[in-house]
Amino acid sequence: MRKLKIANYRGIEQLEWAIPADKKLICIIGAGDSGKTTVLDALDWLLGDRWNLPISFADFKDESKPIVVTAALSQIPNELLSIDSCGLCLQGISEDGQVASEPFDGFEQCLVVQLSIGIDFEPTWSIICPNGSSIPFKASIRRKLGVSKLDERVDTHLRWSRNSALGKVSRGTDGAEAALRNATQAARNALNELSVPADFASVLDGIRASAQALGAADYSDMTPGLDVSRGDGYGSLALYSGSVPVHRYGLGTRRLTSLAIQKLGATDKSTLLIDEAESGLEPHRVIGLIEALRSDGDISQAFLTTHSSNAVESCSAAEIAILANGGGAARCSFVPEELEGLHRSNPSPFLARSIIVVEGQTEEGLYRAFAERHDDESRTQGNPTLAARGVCLCQGNGGSNAVSKAIGFASLGYKVALLVDADDSDTNNKLESARKSGVHIFTWPNGWSTESAIFEALEKEQISQLLAFIVDEEIVPRERISSDFSNNGLGTFDPSSPEACWLGRPEEDVRRILVASASKPSGKRKGWFKSISGSIELGKWLLSTVAHSNRFIQSNLQETYYELLNTFPTED
């Protein structure tokens, strides 16, 4: 698959996607309802060998227009290149996906194929010739392309029938036909007495090995056996592992086994379409599946969709394609190799619609506390939560790193907001680049850190209460505060009388010293609130204790987090 165009299909009004020639494993990710499954279904409808498609009115984005799916395919099986087959329809495709009428120098041979479905629900498959005419893209030709989709029909492929993958992969062997014909008659002794000829046994051994290679299960010998849960004769013969029918295994194992059988059914190399690759699989089997798909020489290409951060992390950046969809205008873009580290260190945000990048642990903890209150209020008012709106948090691990991450996400088409301190020149110097990239910038007044915003939001009495709270809850060790007080000229800290720090000292000097003490590391110890758990507790205390005071309501802290949480409105 070198190029794909989709028009008027479900939630996709238009998509044009060029795929470089070296893409074997392609992991499509994107926000919910962006159209990931739609892309795989379009490929399945276009290239699969079915002729009776499950078309409905819901498949049309606009019922007054046809559904049209077009693709350019390279590395065509040799048996399709003859003049009597598709040889006269060969065109050329360049590295950047431009199709030409001839395979000129620098162009690869390709076939341009198309599926068109009118409102009469009649599908028409065509191969587009260089002169614009077309010939039928017959099911027999499509079958030789070896395209298989792992879909909801998993259990069907674990039973022998005319149209199942098992039926197709064992068709023509002596044992398959005999077993299918005699299954009902041999009901009582099928498991123990059925004689399996050598060619059929070879097929079963191949299924077992292929399924295990994909990480399905440690199967015993594969045999045909009667499925007593069904009574339709021909389709009642099912695949067994020893005495256990494979369709009784877990969902993930059944899916992988079905995929292995479909792959074996390809006449040449296979192309696999796997929707929600993680479905039914533990994280280690998701990773194993991706490794198997990448290394299997019998697979020409594998397209998979996922909502799993394990899957994203297991792929290289160049294998990840991000699908964005704005009102039907869809775009699919591969992650550039220079962002390799970003997707491995922060895989979860890649699966979101909007991303909020914060500088460090203090900002993350406060965000989580403010977000919890925001979501509680949203539920009360019947509004969607931040998660329902596709908003994901990403910690930057430092101001400069946070800006770089925000720019990287924005370059991939994500909606991005950024919260950083204003007390670091390197960070401040990079903010203009982030702003030009479309990042929503949130920062404090010049020279402020988040600790500055915290202490500025509180009255003197509230600061004293905060000091007592962080000691009582062991967010900051008492000896740490005592040491900071002593080293910074605030005298001896008494947790029973925390207000003593104000005696005989200008208020602004005390606030400044408290900010410096809370912000800066002391020896091997980080700042007071440089832990996510501690900052969450701090945020909850602020919202439960001082949130209704005038100073807090009018503070930069309250205003900034409120605006940050509402950067991406519901309609986005």
C-alpha positions in Angstrom: 0.0 0.0 0.0 1.6 3.2 -1.2 -1.3 5.6 -1.3 -4.8 5.7 0.0 -7.7 8.0 -0.7 -11.1 7.8 1.1 -14.1 9.9 0.2 -17.5 10.1 1.9 -17.0 7.0 4.1 -18.5 7.1 7.6 -16.8 9.9 9.5 -14.2 10.6 6.8 -15.2 13.1 4.2 -11.8 13.2 2.6 -8.5 11.5 3.4 -5.4 11.4 1.1 -2.5 9.5 2.6 0.9 8.8 1.0 2.8 5.9 2.5 6.6 5.6 1.9 7.9 2.4 0.3 9.7 1.2 3.4 6.7 1.0 5.7 6.0 -2.6 6.7 4.5 -2.1 10.2 2.1 0.8 10.4 0.5 1.6 13.8 -2.4 4.1 13.4 -3.2 6.1 16.5 -5.4 9.1 17.1 -8.2 10.4 19.3 -11.4 8.4 19.7 -13.8 8.8 16.7 -11.0 10.1 14.5 -11.6 7.2 12.0 -9.0 4.6 12.7 -11.3 1.7 12.3 -12.8 3.4 9.3 -9.4 3.4 7.6 -9.0 -0.4 8.2 -12.5 -1.2 7.1 -12.0 0.9 3.9 -8.9 -1.2 3.1 -10.7 -4.4 3.9 -13.7 -3.5 1.7 -11.4 -2.4 -1.2 -8.8 -5.3 -1.1 -10.6 -8.2 0.7 -12.2 -10.9 -1.5 -15.7 -10.4 -0.2 -18.3 -9.3 -2.7 -21.3 -9.0 -0.4 -20.4 -6.0 1.8 -22.4 -5.1 4.9 -23.3 -1.6 3.5 -25.8 0.6 5.3 -26.9 4.3 5.1 -24.7 5.0 8.1 -21.6 4.2 5.9 -22.3 7.4 3.8 -21.0 10.7 5.2 -23.3 12.4 2.6 -26.0 10.2 1.2 -26.1 12.2 -2.0 -22.5 11.2 -2.9 -20.9 7.8 -3.5 -18.3 6.2 -1.2 -15.0 6.0 -3.1 -11.9 4.2 -1.8 -8.8 4.3 -4.0 -5.4 2.8 -3.4 -2.0 2.5 -5.2 -0.4 -0.9 -4.7 3.2 -1.8 -5.3 5.1 -5.1 -5.2 2.2 -6.8 -7.1 2.3 -10.7 -7.1 4.1 -11.9 -10.2 1.0 -13.9 -11.4 -1.0 -10.7 -11.7 1.6 -8.9 -13.9 0.8 -10.8 -17.1 -0.9 -9.1 -20.0 -3.9 -11.4 -19.5 -4.3 -10.2 -15.9 -3.3 -6.7 -14.8 -0.1 -6.1 -16.8 -1.6 -3.5 -19.1 -2.9 -1.4 -16.2 0.5 -0.9 -14.5 1.3 2.7 -13.6 4.1 4.3 -11.6 4.4 5.8 -8.2 7.2 8.0 -6.8 8.8 8.0 -3.4 6.5 10.9 -2.3 3.3 9.1 -3.5 2.8 10.8 -6.9 1.2 8.5 -9.4 2.2 8.7 -13.0 0.8 6.9 -16.1 4.1 5.0 -16.6 6.7 3.6 -14.3 9.4 6.1 -15.3 12.9 6.1 -13.8 12.7 6.6 -10.1 9.1 5.4 -10.1 7.9 2.0 -8.8 5.4 -0.1 -10.6 1.9 0.1 -9.1 -1.7 -0.8 -9.6 -4.3 1.8 -8.9 -7.5 0.1 -7.6 -10.8 1.6 -6.6 -14.1 0.7 -4.9 -17.1 2.8 -5.6 -20.5 2.4 -3.8 -23.5 4.3 -4.8 -26.6 4.9 -2.8 -28.1 1.8 -4.4 -25.6 -0.1 -2.2 -24.0 -1.8 -5.2 -20.2 -2.0 -4.9 -18.0 -1.7 -8.0 -14.4 -2.8 -7.9 -12.1 -1.4 -10.6 -8.5 -1.4 -11.7 -7.7 2.1 -13.2 -5.7 2.0 -16.4 -3.1 4.6 -17.4 -5.5 6.1 -20.0 -8.3 6.5 -17.5 -10.3 3.5 -18.5 -10.9 0.6 -16.1 -11.2 -3.1 -15.9 -13.0 -5.2 -13.2 -11.0 -5.7 -10.0 -12.3 -9.3 -9.5 -12.6 -11.1 -6.2 -10.2 -13.8 -7.7 -7.6 -11.0 -8.2 -8.2 -9.5 -4.8 -7.8 -12.9 -3.2 -4.3 -13.2 -4.5 -3.3 -10.0 -2.7 -3.6 -11.8 0.6 -5.3 -9.1 2.6 -6.9 -10.2 5.8 -8.6 -8.2 8.5 -8.9 -9.3 12.1 -12.5 -8.4 13.0 -15.5 -9.5 15.0 -15.7 -12.8 13.0 -12.9 -14.4 15.0 -14.7 -17.5 16.1 -16.0 -18.1 12.5 -12.4 -18.6 11.4 -11.8 -21.3 14.0 -14.4 -23.6 12.4 -14.4 -25.3 9.1 -16.8 -23.9 6.6 -16.8 -22.9 2.9 -16.0 -19.2 3.7 -14.0 -19.4 6.9 -10.2 -19.0 6.9 -9.8 -22.6 8.1 -11.9 -23.8 5.2 -9.9 -21.8 2.7 -6.5 -22.7 4.1 -7.2 -26.5 4.1 -9.2 -26.6 0.9 -7.9 -29.2 -1.6 -6.4 -31.4 1.0 -7.8 -34.9 1.3 -8.4 -34.8 5.0 -10.2 -31.5 5.0 -12.9 -32.5 2.5 -13.3 -35.9 4.1 -13.6 -34.5 7.6 -16.1 -31.9 6.5 -18.3 -34.4 4.6 -18.3 -36.9 7.4 -18.3 -34.7 10.5 -21.9 -35.3 11.5 -21.7 -39.0 10.8 -18.5 -39.3 12.9 -19.9 -37.3 15.8 -19.2 -39.9 18.5 -15.7 -40.7 17.6 -14.4 -37.6 15.7 -12.0 -36.7 18.5 -10.4 -40.1 19.0 -10.8 -42.0 15.8 -10.6 -39.5 12.9 -7.7 -40.3 10.6 -5.8 -37.3 9.6 -3.9 -37.7 6.3 -0.4 -36.3 6.0 -1.2 -33.2 3.9 -4.0 -32.2 6.3 -1.7 -32.8 9.3 0.8 -30.5 7.7 -1.8 -27.7 7.5 -2.7 -28.2 11.2 1.0 -28.1 12.2 1.4 -24.9 10.2 -1.5 -23.3 12.0 -0.1 -24.3 15.4 3.3 -23.0 14.6 2.1 -19.7 13.1 -0.3 -19.0 16.0 2.4 -19.7 18.5 4.8 -17.4 16.7 2.3 -14.5 17.1 2.0 -15.3 20.8 -1.4 -17.0 20.8 -0.8 -19.9 23.2 1.4 -23.0 23.9 -0.9 -25.3 21.9 -0.8 -29.1 21.9 -1.3 -30.9 18.6 -4.0 -29.4 16.5 -6.9 -31.6 15.4 -10.4 -31.2 13.9 -13.2 -32.0 16.4 -16.9 -31.8 16.6 -18.3 -28.5 18.0 -21.3 -29.7 19.8 -22.5 -26.1 20.4 -23.5 -25.9 16.8 -25.8 -28.0 14.7 -25.4 -26.9 11.2 -23.5 -29.9 10.0 -20.9 -28.5 7.7 -19.8 -25.7 10.1 -19.8 -27.9 13.2 -16.3 -29.1 12.7 -14.0 -26.9 14.7 -10.3 -26.5 15.4 -9.1 -28.3 18.6 -5.9 -28.1 20.7 -5.8 -31.6 22.2 -9.3 -32.0 23.6 -10.1 -28.3 24.0 -11.8 -26.4 21.2 -9.7 -23.3 20.3 -12.9 -21.1 20.4 -13.0 -21.7 24.2 -9.7 -20.0 24.7 -9.5 -16.3 25.8 -10.3 -13.5 23.4 -6.7 -12.5 22.7 -5.6 -16.1 22.0 -8.6 -16.6 19.6 -7.8 -13.4 17.8 -4.1 -14.3 17.3 -5.0 -17.8 16.2 -7.6 -16.5 13.7 -5.0 -14.0 12.4 -2.4 -16.8 12.0 -4.9 -18.9 10.0 -5.8 -16.0 7.7 -2.1 -15.2 7.1 -1.5 -18.8 6.1 -4.3 -18.5 3.6 -2.4 -16.0 1.5 -1.1 -17.3 -1.8 1.9 -15.0 -1.6 2.9 -12.5 1.1 0.0 -11.3 3.3 -1.2 -7.9 4.3 -2.8 -7.8 7.7 -5.3 -5.4 9.1 -5.6 -5.5 12.9 -8.1 -3.3 14.7 -7.4 -2.6 18.4 -4.4 -4.8 18.5 -4.4 -4.9 22.3 -7.9 -6.3 22.6 -7.8 -9.3 24.9 -4.0 -9.3 25.2 -1.8 -8.6 28.2 0.9 -5.9 27.6 3.7 -8.4 27.1 1.7 -10.2 24.3 0.9 -6.9 22.6 4.7 -6.2 22.5 5.3 -9.7 21.3 2.7 -9.4 18.6 4.3 -6.2 17.3 7.7 -7.8 17.2 6.4 -10.8 15.4 4.6 -8.7 12.7 7.8 -6.7 12.2 10.1 -9.7 11.8 7.8 -12.1 9.8 9.1 -12.4 6.3 5.8 -13.7 5.0 4.0 -10.4 5.9 4.2 -7.7 3.3 2.5 -5.0 5.4 0.6 -4.9 8.6 -1.8 -2.0 9.5 -2.9 -1.9 13.1 -4.8 0.5 15.3 -4.4 0.8 19.1 -5.3 2.6 22.2 -2.5 1.0 24.1 0.5 3.0 25.3 2.5 -0.3 25.4 1.9 -0.7 21.7 2.9 2.9 21.0 6.1 2.5 23.0 7.0 -0.7 21.2 6.9 0.9 17.8 9.5 3.1 16.3 8.5 6.7 15.7 8.6 6.0 11.9 6.1 3.2 12.3 3.5 5.4 14.0 0.9 7.3 11.9 -1.3 9.8 13.6 -4.8 10.2 12.3 -6.5 13.6 12.9 -10.0 14.3 11.8 -11.6 17.8 11.8 -15.2 17.5 10.8 -14.5 14.9 8.2 -11.3 16.4 6.7 -8.9 13.7 7.8 -5.1 13.7 7.8 -2.7 10.9 8.5 0.9 11.8 9.3 3.9 9.6 10.3 5.9 10.7 13.3 9.2 12.1 12.2 12.3 10.1 13.4 13.6 13.1 15.3 10.7 12.7 17.8 11.7 9.1 18.6 12.5 9.8 22.2 9.2 11.7 22.8 6.9 8.8 21.9 8.9 6.4 24.0 9.1 8.6 27.1 5.5 9.9 26.9 3.4 7.3 24.9 0.0 8.1 26.5 -0.3 11.7 25.2 0.0 10.3 21.6 -3.4 8.7 22.1 -5.1 11.9 23.2 -6.9 14.6 21.3 -5.5 17.6 23.3 -2.3 17.6 25.5 -1.5 19.8 28.5 2.3 19.9 29.1 3.4 21.1 32.6 6.9 21.8 33.7 7.5 19.3 36.6 6.1 17.4 39.5 4.8 20.4 41.4 2.8 21.5 38.5 1.5 18.0 37.7 0.3 17.4 41.3 -1.5 20.8 41.4 -3.0 20.1 38.0 -4.4 16.7 39.1 -6.0 18.3 42.2 -7.5 21.1 40.2 -8.6 18.7 37.5 -10.3 16.4 40.0 -12.4 19.4 41.2 -13.1 20.4 37.6 -14.3 17.0 36.7 -16.5 16.7 39.9 -18.2 20.0 38.9 -18.6 18.8 35.3 -20.3 15.6 36.4 -22.7 17.6 38.6 -23.6 19.9 35.7 -23.9 17.0 33.2 -20.8 18.1 31.2 -18.0 15.9 29.9 -14.9 15.4 32.0 -11.4 16.2 30.8 -10.8 12.6 29.9 -14.1 12.5 27.9 -12.9 15.5 26.0 -9.7 13.7 25.1 -7.4 15.9 27.3 -4.2 14.2 28.5 -1.5 15.5 30.9 2.2 15.3 30.0 5.0 16.2 32.5 7.9 18.0 30.9 10.7 17.1 33.3 12.0 20.7 33.4 11.0 24.0 31.8 13.2 23.8 28.6 12.2 20.1 28.1 8.5 20.9 28.6 8.7 23.6 25.8 10.4 21.2 23.4 7.8 18.5 24.1 5.0 21.0 23.5 6.5 22.1 20.2 6.9 18.4 19.2 3.3 17.5 19.9 2.1 20.7 18.1 4.1 19.8 15.0 2.1 16.5 14.8 -1.2 18.3 14.8 -2.2 18.0 18.4 -3.9 20.8 20.3 -1.3 21.7 23.0 -1.2 23.9 26.1 1.9 24.6 28.1 2.4 25.7 31.7 6.0 26.6 32.8 7.7 28.8 35.3 9.0 32.3 34.4 12.2 32.1 36.4 14.5 30.4 33.8 16.0 32.3 30.9 16.5 29.2 28.7 12.8 28.4 29.1 11.7 31.9 28.4 13.8 32.1 25.3 12.1 29.1 23.7 8.5 30.2 24.4 8.2 32.3 21.2 9.0 29.2 19.1 6.2 27.4 21.0 3.8 30.2 20.5 4.5 30.2 16.7 3.9 26.5 16.7 0.4 27.1 17.9 1.0 26.1 21.6 -1.3 27.9 24.1 1.3 29.4 26.6 0.6 29.7 30.3 3.2 31.1 32.6 3.6 33.2 35.7 4.6 36.9 36.0 8.2 37.5 35.1 10.6 35.8 37.5 7.9 33.8 39.3 7.9 30.0 39.9 4.9 28.0 40.8 5.9 28.3 44.5 5.8 32.1 44.0 2.2 31.7 42.8 1.3 29.4 45.7 2.5 31.8 48.5 1.2 34.9 46.7 -2.3 33.4 46.6 -2.5 33.1 50.4 -3.0 35.5 53.3 -0.5 35.5 56.1 -2.8 33.4 58.3 -3.3 30.9 55.5 0.4 30.5 55.0 0.8 29.7 58.7 -2.0 27.1 58.3 -0.2 25.7 55.2 3.1 25.3 57.1 1.3 23.4 59.9 -0.5 21.3 57.3 2.6 20.2 55.3 4.3 19.2 58.6 1.3 17.4 60.0 0.7 15.4 56.8 4.5 14.8 56.4 4.5 16.3 53.0 7.7 18.1 54.1 9.8 16.7 57.0 9.8 19.0 60.0 13.6 19.0 60.2 13.7 20.2 56.5 11.6 23.2 57.3 13.5 23.9 60.5 16.7 23.8 58.6 15.4 26.1 55.8 14.1 28.5 58.4 17.4 28.7 60.2 19.5 29.0 57.1 17.3 31.7 55.6 17.0 34.0 58.6 13.5 33.1 59.8 14.6 31.8 63.2 13.4 28.6 64.7 10.4 26.8 63.2 7.8 25.8 65.8 5.0 23.7 64.2 2.7 24.6 67.1 3.2 28.3 66.3 4.0 28.6 62.6 2.9 32.2 62.6 6.0 33.1 64.6 7.9 33.5 61.3 6.1 36.8 60.7 7.1 38.5 64.0 9.4 41.5 63.5 9.9 40.9 59.8 8.4 42.7 56.7 5.7 40.5 55.2 7.2 40.6 51.7 10.6 39.5 53.0 9.0 36.5 54.7 7.1 35.6 51.5 10.3 35.8 49.4 12.2 33.6 51.9 9.4 31.0 52.0 9.3 30.9 48.1 13.1 30.4 48.0 13.0 27.7 50.7 10.2 25.8 49.0 11.7 26.2 45.5 15.3 25.3 45.9 16.9 22.0 46.7 18.8 21.6 50.0 21.6 19.1 49.8 20.2 15.9 48.3 16.6 17.0 49.0 14.4 18.5 46.4 12.1 21.5 46.9 9.2 21.2 49.3 6.6 20.3 46.8 8.7 18.5 44.2 6.7 15.3 44.4 3.5 14.5 42.6 1.8 12.9 45.6 2.8 15.8 47.9 1.6 18.4 45.4 -1.7 16.6 44.9 -2.3 16.9 48.7 -1.2 20.5 48.6 -3.7 21.2 45.8 -6.5 19.4 47.7 -5.8 21.5 50.8 -5.8 24.7 48.9 -9.2 23.9 47.3 -10.8 22.7 50.5 -9.4 25.4 52.8 -8.7 28.6 51.1 -10.6 28.3 47.7 -13.3 30.8 48.8 -11.1 33.5 50.1 -11.0 36.7 48.0 -7.2 36.6 47.7 -7.1 33.1 46.3 -10.0 33.7 44.0 -8.2 36.7 42.5 -4.8 35.0 42.5 -2.6 34.1 39.5 -2.7 30.5 40.7 -6.4 30.1 40.6 -6.8 32.1 37.4 -4.0 30.2 35.5 -5.2 26.7 36.4 -8.8 27.6 35.7 -7.9 28.9 32.2 -5.5 25.9 31.6 -8.2 23.4 32.4 -10.6 25.2 30.0 -8.2 25.8 27.2 -9.9 23.1 25.0 -13.6 23.6 25.1 -16.2 20.8 24.9 -16.7 21.1 21.1 -13.1 20.3 20.5 
